[in-house]
Structure formats: structure tokens, C-alpha cells
Amino acid sequence: MQASVLRFLNRIATPFLDLLANGASFFGEEMFVIAIVLLIFWNISKQKGFALYVNVLASVLIMGILKAVVRAPRPFVVLKDIAGKRMGTATGYSFPSGHTTTAASFYTSLALLIKKRAFSIIAAIMIVLVGMSRLYLGVHWPNDVFGGLLIGVSISLLLYRWSLQLFEDRVRLTRFTVRYGLIATLTALVLSVLLNMDLIDPVAFTDLMKTLALAGAGFLGFGFEERLVRYRVEASLTKKILRYLLGMGVVIAIIASKALFPPSVYAISSFIRYSLVGLWATLLFPLIGRSLRLFDGEQ
């Protein structure tokens, strides 16, 4: 049945549908989600940005663990008549779908935070489009997409109120983020070393290590930002635009710095880059931004 669905989508493929599927898939990808979460965290609401960060990364972390445990092959590996497309985004095992998990968690969380019926409908459509795009592109089975949908929606429904309430309690927020930030960062560091030593499966653990590095450093940044910076998002439109362009420019530069590291340290370089993104987004940029007068501190 699953193979029949993929073969049907492969038969109706056209260059135009390829273009649409690639576009839809992008809306469930790492850089797009990071860009929107940081737009909210820096310029709209720290609390809502934090909630999105927690919900999406918790969903992606569970997804990554399941991928490492189940290790299901992708359709284009099993079915010789299915040619996978957008292969650069098919980096881990198949179950569950990472794009669908990310999209389901991200758009569900946004809908819960915005609380507008029209946006909730748009969010549901986006989740379906991302999931369908992964099937059309031949990089996931229907079960992968359903599993990702279930994880993303369920985790966001479970965590969104808790994450909002946690942010309001500064003492508990700092204690929680520093404790679990350290655990995630140390785990990611160990995985990166094991990966570089070829002691564990890179397909199973590389993406999981990146998620842990991003989550861990970001959590540490959240905790120390509350002590050292405590910036306010309120600012003029011009300042917000400059703030966002500079902040995202550095994020893109950090991710692109992969080219500066030799392939022999691919895993450790990934740990460094994703840790830097998390720390820059939640602590270093607000700290530097205050000196540049892009952020104002709380009174």
C-alpha cells in the first residue's frame, strides 16, 4: 500500500509539481523555522519565542531518537523505481519524517499562540503540504509522515502552556534551562566525538547530535540572558529591522562556516556550529546588541 502511494505520485510527477513540492518542503526546513522563531524571539515576544523554541526542539529531539532506534530505510533505497528528489534534505533514516515533525510542531505551536481561526486553517494546510511534499519527493513513506504529524502535534499540545508558564517564573526558568542545557550540550559533545571516531552510525546520530547542540546551547543562553541582559523586544521598526538582519546574518554565516572545517572533523565542527547558533540567538546577540543599542534592557 505504501509503495503504491509513492509509485502513483512518481507517475504524476511534472516539473511544475516538482517546483511546488520543493517549495512546500522548504517551509518545514531548519533555516526557515529558525528564521521565524528568532524573528519572534528578538522582535515580537521573548515568551512566545521561547515556547516555540522548546516545543519544536522537543519534537525534533524525540523524532531524532526514534530515527536512531528504528533506522528504517528510505523509499528510494528500497524501491528501485523511486528516484528521491531534494536529496540534500534526506540525511537521516526514514521514520519518522523530520520535515513533517518540524512543520507539525512549528505550525501547531504558532496556531496555539496566535489563536486566530484563519491562521489555524493556514497552519493545518501548511502541515499537510509539507507532509505531502515529502511523499511526492520520494524521500519518505506514508507511515513516516503520519508518525511525524503525530509527534509534532502531540508534543506541541502537551508543552505549549507549560513552556509559557515556565518563562514567567524567572528562578525556575534559569534553573531548568541551565540544568538541561548542560545535559544536552555534554551529550552532543560526546556524540560528536564518537561520530568523528567512527564508533557510532553517522546516519543515525549526526542529526540528533546537531539538535542536542542547538537545544543545549540555546537553553544555556536563555538561562544566562535572564541574569545578564534581560532585553526588551520593544523598539522602533527601523531598529527591529536592523536587529533582525544583523542577527540572522550571523546565524547564516555560522551555518555556512562548515566550509572552513576539514572533513575529518565534520561532527565536531557541526557541534561547534550548532552550539554557536543556539548561544548567539539567545545570549550573545542580545548581549552585543545592547552595546550596539539595538536592544534595551528591562527597567
Buried (B, 14 or more C-beta within 10 A) or exposed (E): EBBEEBBEBBEEBEEEEBEBBBEBBBBBBBEBBBBBBBBBBBBEBBBBBBBBBBBBBBBBBBBBEBBBEBBBEBBBEBBEEBEBBBEEBBEBBBBBBBBBBBBBBBBBBBBBBBEEEEBBEBBBEBBBBBBBBBBBBBBBBBBBBBBBBBBBBBBBBEBBEEBBEBBEEEEEBBEBBBEBBBBBBEBBBBBBBBBBEEEBBBBBBBBBBBBBBBBBBBBBBBBBBBEBBBBEBEBEEEBBEBBBEBBBEBBBEBBEEEEEBEEEEBBBBBBBBBBBBBBBBBBBBBBBBBEEEBBBEEE
